[in-house]
Amino acid sequence: MRAALAPALLCALLAGGAVTAQSVARSDYDAAYLGAPLGDPVLQHAKETYVVFGCAYCHGLNLTPRGEAADLRRSVIVGRDENANLIGPLLRAGIPQTSKLSPMPQFSDLSEQQIADIARWIHYARQRARYEELTRAPLPSGDTTAGRAQFDQACGVCHSIQNDLAGIGGRYAADALRMHILEPQGLRGASSFRIDHLRDARINAGRDRHNALLENYSAAEIANLVAYLHSVR
């Protein structure tokens, strides 16, 4: 099945356009096993790799674990992982059984690309799970001072209260601010495989940075950021 995706991905790259879910939907596609097909063929390939090598059997397709498997949505190791630098060694070495968790077998024969694909899907699924969790719950009251310190540490490198975020608290309600923090409008939507978009280092770096923050946010951190940004008038 992964091999069948290659021509679709190549055509998408050559055509230079966005890809729709129909590009991977086929009459023999097992949605019950693989989930709904994704419009992004790179993510679709990553998901299929994750499933084919058995990760979904214990950790769940969307990271809802079964039995004693580790909950990857809460894993500190996954949260700190960058480009499979932590996930990769764990996959290759395996994890012995503990009093609380089942053992994880070694996957020492995985290629670097396969490890990268598995890590890519884990991060994506974790980001979507965290987004759903943080937007489903009512927004608690936040601490403005703590939010400012957090903004300076996590956001201030790219964003400025005096420039691109000037007066933002007067433009959006608190709930809308939460949505913008979790998924900035300029980074929403399906991935584009146009060559010029692939080469846009600024947008790609911004998306990677925001996604890394998203999968590690706590409800309190979001509330504090919202409180601070809402005070900027």
C-alpha angles and dihedrals in degrees: 000000000000090000090053090059094058097078090048092052093046092051090049092053094046093046090050095217140115117276126232129213089253089072090073101029110104135164090253095047111123104216092175089060102034102027125235113329115258127228091228107076092198091057091042090054090047091051093050091050090051091051098041093055091052101252093126092055092071105016098038128243091267094031098268097139126224124220114329097344116131115265102241090192089068100032114128089201092057090046091056096042119116120188091341093300090137102023093051098059091046091053092050096045101035125211124267120231117273133189089265106030136051117240120266115219124233118264095192094149096061116119121234089252093052091050090049090051093050091048091047092056093045091054093045094049091046091051093051092047092051092047092053092046095049096045096044096059122073112263109256124214113275138208112248095202093050089046092055092051090049092048092051091051102041106022109021095083090070105018132057127201088208095052127020094014099039110143093358093143090063094050101052138041118234095261091050090050090054090054092049092050093050096042115011113216094236091058099046127107136048120321117264121220096198108134094237090053092048089054095049097109094179095056093042093049091047092051092049092049095048092046091051090052092045096058092051103041119119123210090249093053092052091047091052093049091048091050091052097045091045088058092056104097 
